[in-house]
Amino acid sequence: MKSPFYDGAVTDAAKEKCGLFGIFNHPAAVEKCYFGLHALQHRGQESAGMALSDGQRLLSHRGMGLVSEVFPQSRLREMSPWGQSCIGHVRYSTAGSSRFENAQPILVEYSLGQIAVAHNGNLVNAMALRDEYEAYGSIFKGTSDSEIIVHLLAKPTHISKPDPLAHVLNHLKGAFSLLFLYPDRIEAARDPCGIRPLCLGRLEKGAYAVASETCALDIVDAEFIREVEPGEIVTLNAKGLHSRFFDGPRTVTPAHCTFEQVYFADPSSTVF
């Protein structure tokens, strides 16, 4: 069956107040992700997107506008059969241009296969990393810091590390909550200070959800488990939920963003 979705490289722009949502191993993953993004619509109204996995490859759809505009019912019907794991993103720009090229998730193919990335936050060392990689010949399609993460992941010297993702995350400075979709798993990560929120939920029959806010878990009837801890990588795969820390011993005091509680987050959400 031919896929109606684009499955090549795309670009993004992750900004301060974006929304992340992911579902692992659920037969209605696309529908759940749609409603989860709806619940996070207050975090971004410029663009929306989803990337999904059928267990072997990744597919994506993204566009400008609200969740309901990017994903009309006809599009959802096309997407529903194409996977049981999905990550989604809604974007609000505080810097950079508002254009299609900056919609997320980013979906790329590199030497280890395909990966999709969705990001909420701002990297303070983004320009330095971009300049470094451009000097080595890297080509950037977008203008945002999120694309830099993809280039870091694809670098051969990083791929050769025992834990490439942990190695890459230690190169990032600033605020980030991240979702990574692979054909067989989802990985969620949060910066060592825990500046942006990210929480975990459990659904029936071994399915999991991850979201920027608990209001998105509520709307899909997911049971809140806990927050992703600062400096933590959580892996969701066929064996369940697994945790590791990428920044070594816990020596950093959390520095949650106050604006999340007074401005960004939905009043019904529990953050931090």
Summary of the structure (lengths in Angstrom):
residues: 272
radius of gyration: 16.8
end to end distance: 44.0
largest distance: 51.0
contacts: 1008
relative contact order: 0.18
helix: 27%
strand: 31%
